[in-house]
Structures are given as C-alpha cells and as structure tokens.
Amino acid sequence: MGGTRNTNMVSVKQLRPSLPRILARIDRRFERFIVTRRGQPVAVMLSVDDYEALLETLDILADPKARVGIRRGEADIRRGKTHPWKEIKASIGRV
C-alpha cells in the first residue's frame, strides 16, 4: 500500500444506484471516493485495508519517540548513512 492514488468524486445522487459497482472498485482496486452533497465533500469511502493502514500511520505519528526515529532516519538518508539491502536482510535472518 501507500503512494499517491487518484481519488474519485461521487455525489450522493450518483452513489445510490452505483453503490455495488463502487464498492467493487474499492475492494478490488483500492480506489477511494469522496462523496459530495450539493457539491460539498461529506464523506470518504475507502477499503478496510486503507483505513487500517491510515489508523496505524496515525498511531505511529502520535508517538513522539517514533517521530524522532523517523526524523533521524530521514537525516541519515540525506547524509548517505544507509546500509545495503543484502546486509539488512542478512542481519534480520540472524535475529
């Protein structure tokens, strides 16, 4: 998961007759929909996997220690302080 995806817009009026088709698109292709009423956004429809990933991300970002670790990791990447994937994989295998 992750990355940038297009978000579809659908009005409440369009949603009613199209709900099974839209749910299939959400389920199969992880598409996201913003539901509008009179042109104003009122709800978001997304897959359960997307929703759970979003909650997990919010939990991580709410943890001050995790945020510090993320910032340190980003700084290390900018400084070129990284390890080759093979080395990381081998290290994980030893754990």
Backbone as CSV, one residue per row, in Angstrom:
resi,resn,N_x,N_y,N_z,CA_x,CA_y,CA_z,C_x,C_y,C_z
1,MET,0.823,-1.188,0.000,0.000,0.000,0.000,0.863,1.246,0.000
2,GLY,0.124,2.471,0.120,0.854,3.684,0.106,0.925,4.294,-1.244
3,GLY,1.709,5.401,-1.390,1.790,6.075,-2.651,0.618,6.963,-2.896
4,THR,0.675,7.655,-4.036,-0.390,8.580,-4.376,-1.371,7.895,-5.303
5,ARG,-2.623,8.028,-5.006,-3.676,7.459,-5.840,-4.669,8.552,-6.185
6,ASN,-5.350,8.344,-7.291,-6.418,9.274,-7.640,-7.601,9.021,-6.728
7,THR,-8.234,10.085,-6.334,-9.451,9.969,-5.542,-10.607,10.379,-6.435
8,ASN,-11.607,9.530,-6.492,-12.784,9.770,-7.313,-13.810,10.576,-6.535
9,MET,-14.552,11.394,-7.250,-15.644,12.152,-6.642,-16.959,11.520,-7.088
10,VAL,-17.894,11.398,-6.167,-19.215,10.870,-6.496,-20.247,11.581,-5.625
11,SER,-21.338,11.997,-6.249,-22.382,12.671,-5.474,-23.260,11.618,-4.802
12,VAL,-23.977,12.034,-3.774,-24.901,11.126,-3.093,-25.905,10.574,-4.107
13,LYS,-26.361,11.438,-4.997,-27.327,11.020,-6.020,-26.741,9.942,-6.936
14,GLN,-25.469,10.095,-7.342,-24.804,9.097,-8.183,-24.472,7.840,-7.388
15,LEU,-24.216,7.996,-6.121,-23.783,6.877,-5.290,-24.872,5.816,-5.134
16,ARG,-26.083,6.258,-4.911,-27.157,5.299,-4.621,-27.282,4.200,-5.671
17,PRO,-27.452,4.526,-6.945,-27.601,3.441,-7.925,-26.288,2.724,-8.247
18,SER,-25.168,3.342,-7.929,-23.858,2.793,-8.300,-23.128,2.117,-7.154
19,LEU,-23.759,2.016,-6.001,-23.058,1.525,-4.808,-22.389,0.164,-5.013
20,PRO,-23.056,-0.853,-5.566,-22.356,-2.139,-5.737,-21.110,-2.027,-6.621
21,ARG,-21.195,-1.269,-7.701,-20.056,-1.099,-8.611,-18.926,-0.335,-7.913
22,ILE,-19.265,0.697,-7.171,-18.254,1.486,-6.457,-17.583,0.646,-5.370
23,LEU,-18.371,-0.124,-4.634,-17.785,-0.999,-3.606,-16.836,-2.012,-4.227
24,ALA,-17.186,-2.523,-5.393,-16.300,-3.471,-6.078,-14.982,-2.793,-6.456
25,ARG,-15.046,-1.556,-6.924,-13.828,-0.824,-7.282,-12.966,-0.568,-6.042
26,ILE,-13.604,-0.250,-4.940,-12.869,-0.022,-3.691,-12.212,-1.322,-3.237
27,ASP,-12.939,-2.409,-3.321,-12.452,-3.710,-2.856,-11.354,-4.270,-3.754
28,ARG,-11.552,-4.205,-5.058,-10.613,-4.834,-5.993,-9.418,-3.971,-6.346
29,ARG,-9.639,-2.668,-6.471,-8.569,-1.792,-6.960,-8.118,-0.774,-5.929
30,PHE,-8.626,-0.899,-4.720,-8.272,0.027,-3.645,-8.498,1.488,-4.049
31,GLU,-9.532,1.726,-4.856,-9.856,3.104,-5.217,-10.495,3.786,-4.017
32,ARG,-10.415,5.097,-4.019,-11.003,5.900,-2.940,-12.013,6.854,-3.543
33,PHE,-13.045,7.153,-2.795,-14.104,8.041,-3.269,-14.414,9.093,-2.219
34,ILE,-14.592,10.314,-2.680,-15.121,11.375,-1.842,-16.574,11.549,-2.253
35,VAL,-17.460,11.430,-1.286,-18.891,11.573,-1.536,-19.259,13.030,-1.293
36,THR,-19.981,13.599,-2.258,-20.379,15.005,-2.138,-21.897,15.131,-2.058
37,ARG,-22.307,16.196,-1.395,-23.728,16.564,-1.350,-23.786,18.041,-1.713
38,ARG,-24.535,18.322,-2.769,-24.624,19.702,-3.285,-23.236,20.288,-3.552
39,GLY,-22.341,19.441,-4.072,-21.001,19.881,-4.447,-19.999,19.976,-3.318
40,GLN,-20.427,19.693,-2.090,-19.527,19.779,-0.935,-19.164,18.376,-0.436
41,PRO,-17.896,18.120,-0.140,-17.499,16.812,0.386,-18.153,16.547,1.741
42,VAL,-18.713,15.334,1.890,-19.360,14.972,3.158,-18.849,13.654,3.733
43,ALA,-18.202,12.824,2.909,-17.728,11.526,3.395,-16.636,11.000,2.477
44,VAL,-15.880,10.043,2.996,-14.842,9.376,2.230,-15.119,7.884,2.273
45,MET,-14.965,7.232,1.135,-15.107,5.778,1.072,-13.762,5.194,0.657
46,LEU,-13.260,4.247,1.448,-12.007,3.587,1.140,-12.046,2.171,1.679
47,SER,-11.107,1.346,1.233,-11.088,-0.051,1.657,-10.753,-0.166,3.142
48,VAL,-11.103,-1.286,3.715,-10.773,-1.549,5.117,-9.261,-1.580,5.284
49,ASP,-8.536,-2.146,4.305,-7.076,-2.169,4.387,-6.510,-0.753,4.417
50,ASP,-7.024,0.129,3.547,-6.584,1.529,3.554,-6.892,2.185,4.897
51,TYR,-8.079,1.947,5.423,-8.499,2.529,6.698,-7.583,2.070,7.832
52,GLU,-7.307,0.760,7.880,-6.444,0.235,8.941,-5.020,0.783,8.820
53,ALA,-4.520,0.913,7.587,-3.186,1.475,7.381,-3.149,2.932,7.829
54,LEU,-4.211,3.659,7.561,-4.305,5.055,7.985,-4.273,5.164,9.512
55,LEU,-5.045,4.314,10.180,-5.042,4.329,11.648,-3.665,3.973,12.205
56,GLU,-3.014,2.992,11.596,-1.680,2.595,12.040,-0.687,3.752,11.867
57,THR,-0.789,4.443,10.740,0.079,5.595,10.495,-0.169,6.682,11.527
58,LEU,-1.424,6.947,11.833,-1.742,7.960,12.846,-1.180,7.569,14.209
59,ASP,-1.282,6.272,14.558,-0.723,5.805,15.836,0.787,6.025,15.884
60,ILE,1.470,5.709,14.791,2.923,5.881,14.742,3.277,7.360,14.877
61,LEU,2.582,8.203,14.123,2.894,9.629,14.143,2.506,10.300,15.458
62,ALA,1.618,9.668,16.224,1.237,10.217,17.529,2.265,9.879,18.600
63,ASP,3.173,8.962,18.299,4.196,8.536,19.253,5.432,9.430,19.096
64,PRO,5.730,10.252,20.100,6.873,11.170,19.986,8.196,10.451,19.699
65,LYS,8.419,9.291,20.306,9.665,8.552,20.064,9.742,8.076,18.621
66,ALA,8.617,7.638,18.076,8.603,7.189,16.681,8.897,8.360,15.747
67,ARG,8.333,9.528,16.041,8.587,10.710,15.197,10.067,11.084,15.215
68,VAL,10.682,11.001,16.383,12.116,11.293,16.489,12.901,10.280,15.655
69,GLY,12.541,9.018,15.759,13.225,7.981,14.988,13.074,8.184,13.488
70,ILE,11.897,8.596,13.066,11.655,8.855,11.639,12.528,10.020,11.173
71,ARG,12.564,11.089,11.963,13.397,12.248,11.597,14.878,11.869,11.522
72,ARG,15.330,11.066,12.477,16.741,10.621,12.450,17.014,9.791,11.198
73,GLY,16.080,8.896,10.887,16.243,8.067,9.691,16.295,8.894,8.421
74,GLU,15.430,9.899,8.338,15.445,10.784,7.163,16.765,11.538,7.067
75,ALA,17.262,12.002,8.208,18.546,12.721,8.223,19.678,11.787,7.798
76,ASP,19.657,10.551,8.280,20.673,9.569,7.877,20.643,9.340,6.373
77,ILE,19.463,9.245,5.806,19.337,9.039,4.359,19.933,10.226,3.616
78,ARG,19.617,11.437,4.051,20.164,12.637,3.396,21.693,12.659,3.455
79,ARG,22.253,12.149,4.554,23.718,12.123,4.711,24.348,10.900,4.043
80,GLY,23.519,10.052,3.450,24.055,8.857,2.795,24.421,7.765,3.773
81,LYS,23.960,7.891,4.990,24.266,6.916,6.045,23.221,5.797,5.975
82,THR,23.428,4.899,5.022,22.482,3.799,4.799,23.238,2.472,4.727
83,HIS,22.496,1.382,4.680,23.075,0.046,4.577,22.487,-0.655,3.372
84,PRO,23.291,-1.465,2.667,22.763,-2.212,1.519,21.681,-3.202,1.963
85,TRP,20.699,-3.421,1.093,19.581,-4.316,1.383,20.072,-5.715,1.774
86,LYS,21.085,-6.230,1.085,21.602,-7.568,1.395,22.088,-7.646,2.841
87,GLU,22.739,-6.595,3.288,23.242,-6.544,4.666,22.083,-6.541,5.671
88,ILE,21.065,-5.771,5.377,19.899,-5.707,6.271,19.205,-7.054,6.308
89,LYS,19.016,-7.659,5.140,18.371,-8.964,5.062,19.130,-10.013,5.865
90,ALA,20.458,-10.014,5.716,21.297,-10.970,6.452,21.172,-10.724,7.957
91,SER,21.126,-9.462,8.346,21.020,-9.115,9.766,19.675,-9.578,10.333
92,ILE,18.622,-9.430,9.570,17.301,-9.873,10.016,17.275,-11.392,10.166
93,GLY,17.944,-12.066,9.262,17.994,-13.531,9.300,18.678,-14.051,10.551
94,ARG,19.558,-13.247,11.130,20.284,-13.669,12.342,19.481,-13.403,13.600
95,VAL,18.428,-12.660,13.508,17.645,-12.304,14.705,16.781,-13.460,15.123
